[in-house]
């Protein structure tokens, strides 16, 4: 389906308010044809990834100048998440993202076939021209629609100046501001750390209290050791010393026979 952002259709339906995310490749028309084919394939894969969480009945994917336009019928919050996923996945791809909220309508042209037209698409393409590669900008109408549907998420969009288009119309720009999300995540990490520390401290305190209330362990009678009386120890020591001094405890050397006795014995045998 081809997106038509200008011209007058032969037949058109009643306009519907929707959020529009336009993904434009910077300087796409200046690239060689082979490079354009490669970039278009990468953009198609990126769009397939970005629109996956959105129900098929709540989105319409259209061809747009130098890129793709996605019309989201499920609310500004869904369109914001789609734009963020596209920005994160566009590594190495000079992608300019414009997000708008406005009227769109289906149209049928005798030469181009069915498509969508409306100020929502026209302003979305203009915002993609105002965005720098790797960034995405949103219009005030989109910010107001996001504020009406989810007031807490409007803090994610901060002011980013103004942009004047070829028709000399000024557009107030808003860009993704990471500070509120970072502060919210930091608070969550701090609260989680304090909660874990409190749980560990409570368990340690309960353990100490339980140990303080328990009586000291009592050893059984069979495992107790009794000391020997001093008189018994002294008498035993005296007995051991007396045994060491007695002649019986000493080893008696073997008797030796003299040389003369040996000689006499031999002589008597010979005689």
CORCORCOR-V881593 format. One record per backbone hydrogen bond with DSSP energy under -0.5 kcal/mol. NH is the residue of the N-H (numbers start at 1). CO is the residue of the C=O. E is the energy in kcal/mol with one decimal. If there is no record, write none. Layout:
nh->{NH & NH}
co->{CO & CO}
e->{E & E}
This chain:
nh->{2 & 3 & 4 & 5 & 10 & 11 & 13 & 16 & 18 & 19 & 20 & 21 & 22 & 22 & 23 & 23 & 24 & 24 & 25 & 26 & 26 & 28 & 31 & 36 & 37 & 38 & 39 & 40 & 41 & 42 & 43 & 44 & 45 & 46 & 47 & 48 & 49 & 50 & 51 & 52 & 54 & 58 & 59 & 60 & 62 & 63 & 64 & 67 & 68 & 69 & 70 & 71 & 71 & 72 & 72 & 73 & 73 & 74 & 79 & 80 & 81 & 82 & 83 & 84 & 85 & 86 & 87 & 88 & 89 & 90 & 91 & 93 & 94 & 95 & 96 & 97 & 98 & 99 & 100 & 102 & 104 & 105 & 107 & 108 & 109 & 113 & 115 & 117 & 120 & 122 & 123 & 124 & 125 & 126 & 127 & 128 & 129 & 130 & 131 & 134 & 135 & 137 & 138 & 139 & 140 & 143 & 144 & 145 & 146 & 147 & 148 & 149 & 150 & 153 & 154 & 154 & 155 & 156 & 157 & 158 & 158 & 160 & 163 & 165 & 165 & 168 & 171 & 173 & 174 & 175 & 176 & 177 & 178 & 181 & 182 & 183 & 184 & 185 & 186 & 187 & 188 & 189 & 190 & 191 & 192 & 193 & 194 & 195 & 196 & 197 & 198 & 199 & 200 & 201 & 202 & 203 & 204 & 205 & 206 & 207 & 208 & 209 & 210 & 211 & 212 & 213 & 214 & 223 & 224 & 233 & 234 & 235 & 236 & 237 & 238 & 239 & 240 & 241 & 242 & 243 & 244 & 245 & 246 & 249 & 250 & 262 & 263 & 264 & 265 & 266 & 267 & 268 & 269 & 270 & 271}
co->{114 & 63 & 116 & 3 & 108 & 108 & 106 & 104 & 102 & 72 & 100 & 70 & 20 & 98 & 21 & 68 & 22 & 96 & 66 & 24 & 94 & 25 & 28 & 32 & 33 & 34 & 35 & 36 & 37 & 38 & 39 & 40 & 41 & 42 & 43 & 44 & 45 & 46 & 47 & 49 & 51 & 55 & 56 & 71 & 69 & 1 & 67 & 64 & 23 & 62 & 21 & 60 & 69 & 19 & 70 & 58 & 71 & 58 & 75 & 76 & 77 & 78 & 79 & 80 & 81 & 82 & 83 & 84 & 85 & 86 & 89 & 90 & 92 & 93 & 24 & 135 & 22 & 137 & 20 & 18 & 16 & 117 & 115 & 11 & 113 & 109 & 107 & 105 & 103 & 118 & 119 & 120 & 121 & 122 & 123 & 124 & 125 & 126 & 127 & 95 & 132 & 97 & 174 & 99 & 172 & 139 & 140 & 141 & 142 & 143 & 144 & 145 & 146 & 150 & 150 & 151 & 152 & 153 & 154 & 156 & 175 & 173 & 171 & 163 & 169 & 165 & 163 & 161 & 138 & 158 & 136 & 156 & 176 & 177 & 178 & 179 & 180 & 181 & 182 & 183 & 184 & 185 & 186 & 187 & 188 & 189 & 190 & 191 & 192 & 193 & 194 & 195 & 196 & 197 & 198 & 199 & 200 & 201 & 202 & 203 & 204 & 205 & 206 & 207 & 208 & 209 & 210 & 220 & 221 & 229 & 230 & 231 & 232 & 233 & 234 & 235 & 236 & 237 & 238 & 239 & 240 & 241 & 242 & 246 & 247 & 258 & 259 & 260 & 261 & 262 & 263 & 264 & 265 & 266 & 267}
e->{-0.8 & -1.3 & -2.0 & -0.6 & -0.9 & -1.3 & -2.2 & -3.2 & -2.2 & -2.1 & -3.4 & -2.6 & -0.5 & -3.0 & -0.5 & -3.5 & -0.6 & -2.9 & -2.8 & -0.5 & -2.8 & -1.3 & -1.4 & -2.6 & -2.3 & -1.9 & -2.6 & -2.5 & -2.0 & -2.0 & -2.4 & -2.3 & -2.1 & -2.2 & -2.6 & -2.2 & -1.9 & -2.5 & -2.4 & -0.7 & -1.2 & -1.6 & -1.0 & -1.8 & -3.3 & -1.3 & -1.9 & -2.1 & -2.3 & -2.7 & -2.9 & -3.0 & -0.5 & -3.4 & -0.6 & -2.6 & -0.5 & -0.6 & -1.5 & -2.4 & -2.0 & -2.1 & -2.3 & -2.1 & -2.5 & -2.1 & -2.1 & -2.3 & -2.2 & -0.9 & -1.3 & -1.1 & -0.6 & -2.3 & -3.5 & -2.0 & -2.2 & -2.4 & -2.5 & -2.3 & -2.4 & -2.5 & -3.2 & -2.3 & -1.7 & -1.8 & -2.4 & -2.6 & -2.6 & -2.1 & -2.8 & -1.3 & -2.3 & -1.8 & -2.3 & -1.9 & -1.5 & -1.2 & -1.4 & -2.8 & -2.2 & -2.2 & -3.3 & -1.6 & -0.6 & -1.9 & -2.8 & -2.0 & -2.5 & -2.3 & -1.9 & -1.8 & -3.1 & -1.0 & -0.6 & -0.6 & -0.9 & -1.9 & -1.5 & -0.6 & -3.0 & -2.4 & -2.1 & -0.5 & -2.3 & -1.8 & -2.9 & -3.1 & -1.9 & -2.8 & -0.7 & -4.1 & -0.6 & -0.5 & -2.8 & -2.8 & -2.4 & -2.3 & -2.5 & -2.4 & -1.9 & -2.2 & -2.5 & -2.7 & -2.2 & -2.4 & -2.5 & -2.2 & -2.4 & -2.4 & -2.4 & -2.2 & -2.4 & -2.6 & -2.4 & -2.1 & -2.3 & -2.4 & -2.3 & -1.9 & -2.1 & -2.3 & -2.1 & -2.1 & -2.1 & -1.5 & -1.2 & -0.9 & -1.2 & -2.1 & -2.4 & -2.5 & -2.3 & -2.0 & -2.1 & -2.4 & -2.1 & -2.0 & -2.4 & -2.1 & -1.5 & -1.4 & -1.2 & -0.8 & -1.2 & -1.3 & -1.9 & -2.4 & -2.1 & -1.8 & -2.1 & -2.3 & -1.5 & -1.8 & -2.5}
